[in-house]
Amino acid sequence: MTRLSVEMLAADAPEPITSAGHAQLGIAVLAGIAVIVLLITKFKLHAFLSLTLGTLVLGAVAGAPLDKAIASFTTGLGTTVAGVGVLIALGAILGKMLADSGGADQIVDTILAKAGGRSMPWAMVLIASVIGLPLFFEVGVVLLIPVVLMVAKRGNYSLMRIGIPALAGLSVMHGLVPPHPGPLVAIDAVGANLGVTLALGVLVAIPTVIIAGPLFSRYAARWVDVPAPDRMVPQRASEELEKRPAFGPTLATILLPVVLMLSKALVDIVIDDADNTVQRVFDVIGSPLIALLTAVLVGIFTLLRPAGFGRDRLSPLVEKGLAPIAGILLIVGAGGGFKQTLIDSGVGQMVLDISKDWSIPALLLAWLIAVAIRLATGSATVATISAAGLVAPLAEGMSTGETALLVLAIGAGSLFFSHVNDAGFWLVKEYFGLDVGQTIKTWSIMETIISVVAGGLVLLLSLVI
C-alpha cells in the first residue's frame, strides 16, 4: 500500500507563494475551511462565493501577497473549468435528452415490467445505477421518485424497501463514477487516468450499491415503516409524449460513453505503444470529450427523433439542459481555485512533511480528509474538490492504478453521513415525507454505509494494484 514519500517529491515541489511555516499554514487551512463552512451553513451563502472568500482568507492568513493569492485562485478556476467544464455540460445535455424524450421512463418501465416480488429492490437499484450514469443526483431523484412511489403504492411494498436501493444507486454513481462533477474534478486534480478510474469505480460501485441498497433496505424498512406520500408524485415527462424511444437504443446511448472510455483504458493496457495506430484511434474516441460528444450526437437520432422532437426543439432543449449547471460549474471552478491556492501556498508539501512519519496509508488519509470536509460543509462536491487539493501531492510517484484509487478514496469519503447541512438530506426528507429522525435512520446511515464500504474496498484493491 502506497505511503507518503517526501524525498521523492522534494525535487519537483513548486515554489510556494508564501514562506510561512507549518504552524501558520495549518492555521491558514483551518481558517479557510472554517470560513467556507460558516458561510455555507450559518449564513447560507452560495458555495461559489463561500469558496472564493475562503480562498482569500486562506491566502491572507498564510501570509501570501494578495495579488499572488488572487492569481493562484484564478489560475486554478480557469484550469478546472477548462478541464471538466465541457464534460459537465455534455453530461447535462445528455441527461436532459434522456429525461425529456421519455427515454429514462422507457428504461424504468421496461425493467419494472420484468421484475416483481423479492426482485423489485434489485430492479430499483439497477434502474437507479443505469439512470444515474449520465444524470446529476438531484435530477435522478426527481426522475425516479414517481417510480418509487408508484411501485411502493401499487405493489404494497415498504417505501424504504424500494426507495433506499434507488437512492443508493444514484448516490454511488454520483460519488464514484465519472462523468459526475466530483470524480472528474478529483481526476483532474491528481492527474489520474479517467478510463482506469472509471473501470475501478464501477468495480467498487457494484458491491457497494448491493450492500447499501437492497441489503440495507431490509433493515431500513423495519426501522422506518411509512406509506408513500401521495402529495409528492410529480408528473412524468413521458406522460405528455405520444411516443418515446425504444429500450435498446436508449440503453445503448447511455452506455456508449462508458464503453468508449473503458475501451480506451483496455487498449492502453494491452498496447503500450504511443505510435501504434489502434492505440492512437482509441485515445481519440475514448477521450471523455469525444465519448460524451458522440453520445449526445447519437442521442439526437436514438432519443429525440423517436420521441417526435424536430430540429426546432433541439436548441431549446440544450439551453434548458445547460441552465441548471451554471451554479455547479461556478462551484467546481471556485473549488479548483481553492485547490490551487492550497498547492501554491505549500499546504500540500506541509501535509507530506507532517505525515511522513505516520503509519497511516495515503488512501486512508485521503478518505479521512474528505470525510471531515463532508461532515463540515454537507456538500459531497465541495468535500471532493477540497480534499483533492490537499492530497494531490500524494499522487506523485503513484502508479496509474494507485492514482485512480486515490480518486475513489476521496469520492468515498465525500459521501459520509449526510445530515442537516446537506441539501440532499432535505430533498430525500421532503420527497419521502419523513421527519428528521427517520431521514437519519435511513438516508444518513445509507450514505455512511456507502462511504465505509467503498473506502474499505479501495483499501483492499490497493493491496493487489
ZAMI-944875 format. One record per residue (C-alpha): residue in three letters; x, y, z; residue number from 1. Coordinates in Angstrom, 2 decimals. Layout:
# residues N
> type_east_north_up_seq
> ala_X_Y_Z_NUM;
...
This chain:
# residues 465
> type_east_north_up_seq
> met_0.00_0.00_0.00_1;
> thr_1.35_3.38_-1.02_2;
> arg_2.87_5.50_1.78_3;
> leu_3.88_9.13_1.76_4;
> ser_7.29_9.74_0.28_5;
> val_8.58_13.28_0.79_6;
> glu_12.07_12.62_-0.56_7;
> met_10.67_11.59_-3.93_8;
> leu_8.66_14.80_-4.20_9;
> ala_11.11_17.35_-2.92_10;
> ala_12.83_17.97_-6.24_11;
> asp_9.56_18.63_-8.08_12;
> ala_7.79_20.68_-5.40_13;
> pro_6.58_24.07_-6.73_14;
> glu_7.91_27.29_-5.25_15;
> pro_5.28_28.37_-2.67_16;
> ile_3.75_31.85_-2.82_17;
> thr_4.47_32.27_0.89_18;
> ser_7.35_31.41_3.22_19;
> ala_5.06_30.62_6.15_20;
> gly_5.96_27.75_8.44_21;
> his_3.91_24.64_9.03_22;
> ala_2.08_26.10_12.03_23;
> gln_0.98_29.19_10.14_24;
> leu_-0.03_27.14_7.10_25;
> gly_-2.03_24.78_9.31_26;
> ile_-3.86_27.72_10.88_27;
> ala_-4.46_29.14_7.39_28;
> val_-6.02_25.90_6.17_29;
> leu_-8.26_25.66_9.23_30;
> ala_-9.24_29.33_8.88_31;
> gly_-10.03_28.98_5.18_32;
> ile_-12.13_25.84_5.65_33;
> ala_-13.83_27.33_8.74_34;
> val_-14.86_30.40_6.74_35;
> ile_-16.24_28.20_3.95_36;
> val_-18.18_26.05_6.43_37;
> leu_-19.51_29.07_8.35_38;
> leu_-20.63_30.92_5.24_39;
> ile_-22.36_27.84_3.76_40;
> thr_-24.03_26.59_6.93_41;
> lys_-24.64_29.67_9.07_42;
> phe_-25.11_32.46_6.55_43;
> lys_-26.48_30.24_3.74_44;
> leu_-24.14_31.87_1.24_45;
> his_-23.76_30.19_-2.13_46;
> ala_-20.88_27.70_-2.24_47;
> phe_-19.19_29.65_-5.07_48;
> leu_-18.95_32.82_-3.00_49;
> ser_-18.04_30.85_0.12_50;
> leu_-15.17_29.08_-1.65_51;
> thr_-13.94_32.35_-3.14_52;
> leu_-13.90_34.17_0.21_53;
> gly_-12.45_31.13_1.98_54;
> thr_-9.61_31.06_-0.53_55;
> leu_-8.78_34.72_0.10_56;
> val_-8.80_34.10_3.86_57;
> leu_-6.51_31.11_3.38_58;
> gly_-4.03_33.21_1.39_59;
> ala_-4.18_36.13_3.82_60;
> val_-3.62_34.01_6.94_61;
> ala_-0.82_32.12_5.20_62;
> gly_0.91_35.45_4.59_63;
> ala_0.72_35.32_0.80_64;
> pro_0.63_38.63_-1.11_65;
> leu_-2.95_39.34_-2.15_66;
> asp_-2.10_39.60_-5.85_67;
> lys_-0.41_36.18_-5.80_68;
> ala_-3.32_34.60_-3.92_69;
> ile_-5.75_36.01_-6.47_70;
> ala_-3.54_34.78_-9.33_71;
> ser_-3.47_31.27_-7.82_72;
> phe_-7.25_31.27_-7.41_73;
> thr_-7.99_32.45_-10.96_74;
> thr_-5.44_30.05_-12.42_75;
> gly_-6.99_27.12_-10.58_76;
> leu_-10.50_28.21_-11.53_77;
> gly_-9.62_28.52_-15.20_78;
> thr_-7.72_25.24_-15.34_79;
> thr_-10.50_23.33_-13.61_80;
> val_-13.30_24.71_-15.77_81;
> ala_-11.20_24.09_-18.88_82;
> gly_-10.57_20.52_-17.78_83;
> val_-14.04_19.45_-16.68_84;
> gly_-16.47_22.22_-17.63_85;
> val_-17.20_20.94_-21.14_86;
> leu_-17.62_17.40_-19.82_87;
> ile_-20.15_18.53_-17.21_88;
> ala_-22.01_20.48_-19.89_89;
> leu_-22.16_17.49_-22.26_90;
> gly_-23.32_15.25_-19.43_91;
> ala_-26.08_17.72_-18.58_92;
> ile_-27.23_17.84_-22.21_93;
> leu_-27.31_14.04_-22.44_94;
> gly_-29.25_13.84_-19.19_95;
> lys_-31.79_16.40_-20.40_96;
> met_-32.25_14.50_-23.67_97;
> leu_-32.77_11.29_-21.72_98;
> ala_-35.36_12.88_-19.44_99;
> asp_-37.37_14.96_-21.91_100;
> ser_-37.55_12.29_-24.62_101;
> gly_-39.06_9.78_-22.22_102;
> gly_-36.02_7.53_-22.58_103;
> ala_-35.49_7.38_-18.82_104;
> asp_-39.12_6.40_-18.31_105;
> gln_-38.79_3.76_-21.02_106;
> ile_-35.88_2.12_-19.20_107;
> val_-37.71_2.29_-15.88_108;
> asp_-40.95_0.84_-17.22_109;
> thr_-39.23_-1.94_-19.18_110;
> ile_-37.24_-3.18_-16.20_111;
> leu_-40.19_-2.91_-13.82_112;
> ala_-42.37_-4.90_-16.22_113;
> lys_-39.96_-7.82_-15.87_114;
> ala_-39.49_-7.55_-12.10_115;
> gly_-41.72_-8.37_-9.19_116;
> gly_-41.86_-9.62_-5.64_117;
> arg_-38.49_-10.06_-3.99_118;
> ser_-36.64_-8.94_-7.12_119;
> met_-38.16_-5.44_-7.01_120;
> pro_-35.45_-3.85_-4.77_121;
> trp_-32.81_-5.28_-7.11_122;
> ala_-34.67_-3.88_-10.10_123;
> met_-34.75_-0.47_-8.45_124;
> val_-31.02_-0.43_-7.76_125;
> leu_-30.36_-1.50_-11.36_126;
> ile_-32.60_1.25_-12.72_127;
> ala_-31.02_3.90_-10.50_128;
> ser_-27.48_2.83_-11.38_129;
> val_-28.14_2.94_-15.12_130;
> ile_-30.10_6.21_-14.96_131;
> gly_-27.51_7.65_-12.58_132;
> leu_-24.61_7.26_-15.03_133;
> pro_-25.32_10.44_-17.07_134;
> leu_-27.55_12.33_-14.60_135;
> phe_-26.74_14.54_-11.64_136;
> phe_-28.01_13.18_-8.32_137;
> glu_-30.80_15.73_-7.90_138;
> val_-32.08_15.15_-11.44_139;
> gly_-32.01_11.40_-10.90_140;
> val_-34.00_11.76_-7.69_141;
> val_-36.68_13.84_-9.42_142;
> leu_-36.90_11.28_-12.25_143;
> leu_-37.09_8.22_-10.02_144;
> ile_-39.30_9.47_-7.19_145;
> pro_-42.55_8.98_-9.16_146;
> val_-41.50_5.42_-9.95_147;
> val_-40.51_4.66_-6.36_148;
> leu_-43.81_5.97_-5.01_149;
> met_-45.84_4.24_-7.71_150;
> val_-44.19_0.87_-7.15_151;
> ala_-44.44_1.13_-3.38_152;
> lys_-48.14_2.02_-3.51_153;
> arg_-49.34_-0.33_-6.27_154;
> gly_-47.23_-3.28_-5.14_155;
> asn_-47.89_-2.70_-1.43_156;
> tyr_-44.13_-2.53_-0.74_157;
> ser_-42.45_-0.72_2.11_158;
> leu_-41.37_2.72_0.85_159;
> met_-37.88_2.21_2.29_160;
> arg_-37.58_-1.24_0.70_161;
> ile_-37.99_0.35_-2.72_162;
> gly_-36.60_3.84_-2.08_163;
> ile_-33.28_3.02_-0.43_164;
> pro_-32.00_0.88_-3.37_165;
> ala_-32.89_3.69_-5.78_166;
> leu_-31.13_6.32_-3.67_167;
> ala_-28.10_4.06_-3.21_168;
> gly_-27.72_3.55_-6.95_169;
> leu_-27.86_7.28_-7.62_170;
> ser_-25.52_8.21_-4.76_171;
> val_-22.84_5.66_-5.61_172;
> met_-22.76_6.77_-9.24_173;
> his_-22.60_10.41_-8.12_174;
> gly_-19.66_9.91_-5.78_175;
> leu_-17.53_7.29_-7.52_176;
> val_-18.13_7.17_-11.25_177;
> pro_-17.23_9.84_-13.84_178;
> pro_-18.57_11.83_-15.69_179;
> his_-20.09_13.22_-12.47_180;
> pro_-18.51_16.53_-11.39_181;
> gly_-16.88_15.30_-8.16_182;
> pro_-14.92_12.38_-9.65_183;
> leu_-13.99_14.48_-12.71_184;
> val_-12.52_17.24_-10.55_185;
> ala_-10.59_14.75_-8.42_186;
> ile_-9.25_13.03_-11.55_187;
> asp_-8.11_16.38_-12.90_188;
> ala_-6.56_17.44_-9.56_189;
> val_-4.45_14.32_-9.01_190;
> gly_-3.73_13.59_-12.67_191;
> ala_-5.49_10.22_-12.74_192;
> asn_-6.39_8.27_-15.86_193;
> leu_-10.13_8.65_-16.45_194;
> gly_-10.64_5.27_-18.11_195;
> val_-8.85_3.35_-15.36_196;
> thr_-10.69_5.34_-12.68_197;
> leu_-13.99_4.61_-14.41_198;
> ala_-13.22_0.87_-14.58_199;
> leu_-12.14_0.66_-10.94_200;
> gly_-15.04_2.92_-9.92_201;
> val_-17.55_0.51_-11.47_202;
> leu_-15.74_-2.40_-9.79_203;
> val_-16.05_-0.72_-6.39_204;
> ala_-19.57_0.54_-7.07_205;
> ile_-21.18_-2.85_-7.72_206;
> pro_-20.66_-4.49_-4.30_207;
> thr_-21.10_-1.12_-2.58_208;
> val_-24.50_-0.47_-4.10_209;
> ile_-25.64_-4.03_-3.35_210;
> ile_-24.78_-3.72_0.34_211;
> ala_-26.09_-0.17_0.80_212;
> gly_-29.14_-0.72_-1.41_213;
> pro_-31.12_-3.99_-1.44_214;
> leu_-29.42_-5.48_1.61_215;
> phe_-29.58_-2.44_3.89_216;
> ser_-33.13_-1.64_2.75_217;
> arg_-34.35_-4.70_4.66_218;
> tyr_-33.31_-3.10_7.93_219;
> ala_-34.31_0.42_6.90_220;
> ala_-37.82_-0.84_6.16_221;
> arg_-38.06_-2.26_9.70_222;
> trp_-36.74_0.90_11.35_223;
> val_-38.93_3.29_9.35_224;
> asp_-42.24_1.93_8.12_225;
> val_-44.04_4.78_6.36_226;
> pro_-46.53_4.84_3.46_227;
> ala_-45.75_6.53_0.16_228;
> pro_-46.98_10.16_0.32_229;
> asp_-49.48_10.86_-2.47_230;
> arg_-48.75_14.59_-2.48_231;
> met_-45.18_14.09_-3.72_232;
> val_-45.97_12.33_-7.00_233;
> pro_-44.90_14.73_-9.80_234;
> gln_-45.84_14.31_-13.44_235;
> arg_-43.55_12.12_-15.51_236;
> ala_-42.05_13.60_-18.66_237;
> ser_-43.34_10.86_-20.95_238;
> glu_-46.97_11.40_-19.91_239;
> glu_-47.06_14.37_-22.28_240;
> leu_-45.50_12.46_-25.20_241;
> glu_-47.32_10.48_-27.86_242;
> lys_-44.30_8.22_-28.36_243;
> arg_-40.91_7.64_-26.82_244;
> pro_-37.62_5.89_-27.76_245;
> ala_-37.21_2.14_-27.56_246;
> phe_-35.45_0.46_-24.64_247;
> gly_-32.46_-0.96_-26.57_248;
> pro_-31.31_2.23_-28.33_249;
> thr_-31.86_4.26_-25.14_250;
> leu_-29.74_1.93_-23.03_251;
> ala_-27.06_1.80_-25.73_252;
> thr_-26.90_5.60_-25.84_253;
> ile_-26.45_5.85_-22.06_254;
> leu_-23.73_3.23_-22.00_255;
> leu_-21.92_4.45_-25.15_256;
> pro_-19.54_6.94_-23.44_257;
> val_-18.79_4.40_-20.71_258;
> val_-17.94_1.73_-23.29_259;
> leu_-15.73_4.11_-25.28_260;
> met_-13.78_5.29_-22.22_261;
> leu_-13.36_1.74_-20.90_262;
> ser_-12.22_0.58_-24.35_263;
> lys_-9.50_3.23_-24.35_264;
> ala_-8.33_2.11_-20.91_265;
> leu_-8.25_-1.53_-22.03_266;
> val_-6.33_-0.74_-25.22_267;
> asp_-3.83_1.35_-23.24_268;
> ile_-3.17_-1.67_-21.03_269;
> val_-2.88_-4.20_-23.86_270;
> ile_-0.98_-1.99_-26.33_271;
> asp_1.71_0.10_-24.69_272;
> asp_2.97_1.90_-27.79_273;
> ala_2.25_5.59_-28.35_274;
> asp_2.94_5.20_-32.09_275;
> asn_0.52_2.31_-32.57_276;
> thr_-2.36_3.30_-34.87_277;
> val_-5.00_1.35_-32.93_278;
> gln_-3.98_2.93_-29.65_279;
> arg_-3.99_6.41_-31.17_280;
> val_-7.51_5.88_-32.56_281;
> phe_-8.82_4.73_-29.18_282;
> asp_-7.02_7.59_-27.46_283;
> val_-9.21_9.90_-29.52_284;
> ile_-12.58_8.13_-29.45_285;
> gly_-12.13_7.13_-25.81_286;
> ser_-11.27_10.60_-24.56_287;
> pro_-14.02_11.94_-22.28_288;
> leu_-14.81_14.88_-24.56_289;
> ile_-15.24_12.77_-27.71_290;
> ala_-17.04_9.95_-25.85_291;
> leu_-19.65_12.27_-24.35_292;
> leu_-19.97_14.36_-27.51_293;
> thr_-20.55_11.17_-29.52_294;
> ala_-23.27_10.06_-27.09_295;
> val_-25.01_13.45_-27.40_296;
> leu_-24.92_13.32_-31.21_297;
> val_-26.13_9.71_-31.24_298;
> gly_-28.87_10.69_-28.79_299;
> ile_-30.33_13.08_-31.34_300;
> phe_-31.18_10.05_-33.51_301;
> thr_-31.88_7.45_-30.82_302;
> leu_-33.71_9.60_-28.25_303;
> leu_-35.08_12.82_-29.73_304;
> arg_-36.25_11.73_-33.19_305;
> pro_-38.15_8.64_-31.95_306;
> ala_-39.91_10.92_-29.43_307;
> gly_-41.01_13.22_-32.26_308;
> phe_-38.62_16.07_-31.48_309;
> gly_-37.91_18.20_-34.55_310;
> arg_-34.89_20.38_-35.21_311;
> asp_-36.66_23.38_-33.71_312;
> arg_-36.74_21.69_-30.28_313;
> leu_-33.06_20.76_-30.12_314;
> ser_-31.65_24.19_-29.33_315;
> pro_-34.20_25.00_-26.56_316;
> leu_-33.57_21.58_-25.02_317;
> val_-29.82_22.18_-24.91_318;
> glu_-30.36_25.61_-23.36_319;
> lys_-32.63_24.15_-20.66_320;
> gly_-30.10_21.41_-20.01_321;
> leu_-27.24_23.86_-19.57_322;
> ala_-29.05_26.42_-17.41_323;
> pro_-29.13_24.37_-14.16_324;
> ile_-25.38_23.59_-14.28_325;
> ala_-24.24_27.23_-14.18_326;
> gly_-24.05_27.08_-10.39_327;
> ile_-22.32_23.70_-10.49_328;
> leu_-19.67_24.99_-12.90_329;
> leu_-19.00_28.01_-10.69_330;
> ile_-18.72_25.85_-7.57_331;
> val_-16.40_23.42_-9.32_332;
> gly_-14.32_26.29_-10.71_333;
> ala_-14.06_28.04_-7.33_334;
> gly_-13.14_24.71_-5.77_335;
> gly_-10.35_24.42_-8.32_336;
> gly_-9.17_27.89_-7.33_337;
> phe_-9.21_26.89_-3.66_338;
> lys_-7.26_23.73_-4.52_339;
> gln_-4.63_25.68_-6.49_340;
> thr_-4.19_28.17_-3.65_341;
> leu_-3.68_25.26_-1.24_342;
> ile_-0.99_23.86_-3.51_343;
> asp_0.72_27.19_-4.26_344;
> ser_0.76_28.12_-0.58_345;
> gly_2.76_24.99_0.16_346;
> val_-0.03_23.24_2.05_347;
> gly_0.35_20.04_0.05_348;
> gln_4.03_19.83_0.90_349;
> met_3.16_20.60_4.53_350;
> val_0.80_17.61_4.61_351;
> leu_3.60_15.44_3.26_352;
> asp_6.16_16.79_5.71_353;
> ile_3.93_16.35_8.75_354;
> ser_2.68_12.92_7.70_355;
> lys_5.98_11.38_6.58_356;
> asp_6.46_9.59_9.88_357;
> trp_2.85_8.48_10.21_358;
> ser_1.93_4.86_9.55_359;
> ile_-1.39_5.86_8.00_360;
> pro_-1.82_4.83_4.33_361;
> ala_-2.18_7.63_1.82_362;
> leu_-5.57_6.33_0.67_363;
> leu_-6.94_6.28_4.21_364;
> leu_-5.63_9.81_4.79_365;
> ala_-7.43_11.00_1.65_366;
> trp_-10.65_9.31_2.80_367;
> leu_-10.46_10.86_6.28_368;
> ile_-9.85_14.38_4.93_369;
> ala_-12.85_14.06_2.58_370;
> val_-15.00_12.76_5.47_371;
> ala_-14.07_15.72_7.67_372;
> ile_-14.91_18.28_4.98_373;
> arg_-18.13_16.46_4.06_374;
> leu_-19.33_16.50_7.68_375;
> ala_-18.48_20.18_7.98_376;
> thr_-19.87_21.53_4.70_377;
> gly_-22.55_18.99_3.81_378;
> ser_-21.51_19.07_0.16_379;
> ala_-20.02_15.99_-1.48_380;
> thr_-18.71_18.11_-4.35_381;
> val_-17.03_20.66_-2.04_382;
> ala_-15.57_17.80_0.01_383;
> thr_-14.18_16.13_-3.10_384;
> ile_-12.71_19.34_-4.51_385;
> ser_-11.11_20.45_-1.23_386;
> ala_-9.76_17.02_-0.33_387;
> ala_-8.34_16.56_-3.82_388;
> gly_-6.42_19.82_-3.45_389;
> leu_-5.00_18.79_-0.09_390;
> val_-3.89_15.30_-1.11_391;
> ala_-2.88_16.00_-4.73_392;
> pro_0.85_15.78_-3.85_393;
> leu_0.31_12.19_-2.70_394;
> ala_-0.27_11.17_-6.32_395;
> glu_3.34_11.93_-7.24_396;
> gly_5.15_8.66_-7.82_397;
> met_1.96_6.58_-7.72_398;
> ser_1.14_4.14_-10.49_399;
> thr_-1.88_4.65_-12.74_400;
> gly_-3.96_2.24_-10.69_401;
> glu_-2.93_3.77_-7.37_402;
> thr_-3.80_7.26_-8.56_403;
> ala_-7.24_6.05_-9.65_404;
> leu_-7.75_4.50_-6.21_405;
> leu_-6.79_7.83_-4.62_406;
> val_-9.63_9.47_-6.55_407;
> leu_-12.05_6.76_-5.39_408;
> ala_-10.91_7.11_-1.76_409;
> ile_-11.71_10.83_-1.93_410;
> gly_-15.07_10.13_-3.58_411;
> ala_-15.97_7.53_-0.95_412;
> gly_-15.11_9.88_1.89_413;
> ser_-17.17_12.68_0.35_414;
> leu_-20.38_10.64_0.80_415;
> phe_-20.01_10.02_4.56_416;
> phe_-23.09_10.65_6.78_417;
> ser_-25.24_13.20_5.02_418;
> his_-27.05_15.26_7.66_419;
> val_-28.90_18.56_8.14_420;
> asn_-26.33_20.73_6.35_421;
> asp_-26.72_18.73_3.12_422;
> ala_-29.32_19.76_0.54_423;
> gly_-29.72_16.09_-0.43_424;
> phe_-30.83_15.31_3.12_425;
> trp_-33.79_17.70_2.87_426;
> leu_-34.59_16.60_-0.68_427;
> val_-35.00_12.99_0.45_428;
> lys_-36.84_14.01_3.61_429;
> glu_-39.48_16.03_1.77_430;
> tyr_-39.98_13.66_-1.15_431;
> phe_-40.45_10.65_1.11_432;
> gly_-42.47_12.50_3.74_433;
> leu_-40.09_11.65_6.60_434;
> asp_-39.17_13.51_9.76_435;
> val_-35.55_14.36_10.60_436;
> gly_-35.03_11.30_12.79_437;
> gln_-36.41_8.94_10.15_438;
> thr_-34.23_10.52_7.48_439;
> ile_-31.13_9.97_9.63_440;
> lys_-32.08_6.33_10.29_441;
> thr_-32.42_5.65_6.57_442;
> trp_-30.74_8.12_4.22_443;
> ser_-27.87_9.20_6.51_444;
> ile_-26.98_5.65_7.52_445;
> met_-27.19_4.52_3.88_446;
> glu_-24.71_7.23_2.87_447;
> thr_-22.37_6.19_5.68_448;
> ile_-22.53_2.55_4.57_449;
> ile_-21.66_3.59_1.01_450;
> ser_-18.69_5.63_2.25_451;
> val_-17.30_2.95_4.57_452;
> val_-17.83_0.00_2.22_453;
> ala_-16.40_1.85_-0.80_454;
> gly_-13.45_3.09_1.26_455;
> gly_-12.78_-0.41_2.52_456;
> leu_-12.92_-1.87_-0.98_457;
> val_-10.49_0.77_-2.21_458;
> leu_-8.03_-0.19_0.53_459;
> leu_-8.43_-3.88_-0.36_460;
> leu_-7.81_-3.17_-4.05_461;
> ser_-4.66_-1.23_-3.14_462;
> leu_-3.19_-4.48_-1.82_463;
> val_-3.23_-6.01_-5.30_464;
> ile_-2.81_-2.96_-7.57_465;
